[in-house]
Amino acid sequence: MQVARTVAEVRTWVAQARKAGKRIGLVPTMGALHVGHASLIDAATARCDFVVVTIFVNPTQFGPGEDLETYPRPFEEDAALCLQHGVDVIFAPSPEEMYPLENVTWVTVEKLTDPLCGRSRPGHFRGVTTVCTKLFNIVMPDIAFFGQKDAQQALVIRRMVADLNQPLEIVVCPTVRESDGLAVSSRNRYLDEQQRRDATVLYRALQACQEMIEAGQRNADEIRGAMIGVLREVPALKVEYVSLADAESLEEPVQLQGQILVAIAAHLGPARLIDNFLLDVPDQ
């Protein structure tokens, strides 16, 4: 396994692989890797002959007061995980390597970035789409792998790639969960023992939604109200949003039908937590 710190280095390794006829897979990450990332890497190694994992805490997707400075950066642990799962190259550039000049060119996806996380994190998705475009241009992968836990991000990236005719496939892999249902996240390490137990309330609220839909409920307000009731079982939790939206447009219907993205964002202690279910709502 190689570690590339510069654009020129990673391009050299990828060019050699491509010359050998290998299919290139890319797993973009901000490091602090966990079993969720490992599942993306495993999906990449299953479908590709040469896998690049990027480890870059991208400053342009963090807003004022967010955790850019404190975001965990355990590079040696990350490298060990990558080696164990068959990664060929880690691309771990510095911010100066990725943004050598003041950035004046941005990639913006409209509409899909307005609701959900975009409402409370202005500029976040502009940073995500811009850095992903840069990484796609640098590595030129055949396939890039993202996680369903970041559902809005995955949707935005898929749409960006389609709209801009970028020559790669986007694969979205299922959310990986702990045994108690908590979605695995790098930010879970911010939680103390009590907060870690309390964090499972997001999963319980999503389950409540699924059970209501299976029982025949289709009114979004009724379901949202019940989910908020579950979340209030943890008084320390500060709910940012509970959304039941069309899985492609992110518009929120009054009556649910088709594929629905049920998503929650909430703050618990120092951590901002997100989770979601993709549910198919049959006609009654």
Helices and strands as residue ranges (DSSP letters): E 2-4, H 7-19, E 24-29, H 35-47, E 50-55, G 59-61, H 75-84, E 89-91, H 95-98, H 117-120, H 124-139, E 143-147, G 148-150, H 151-163, E 169-173, G 186-190, H 193-198, H 201-214, H 220-231, E 238-246, E 258-268, E 271-281
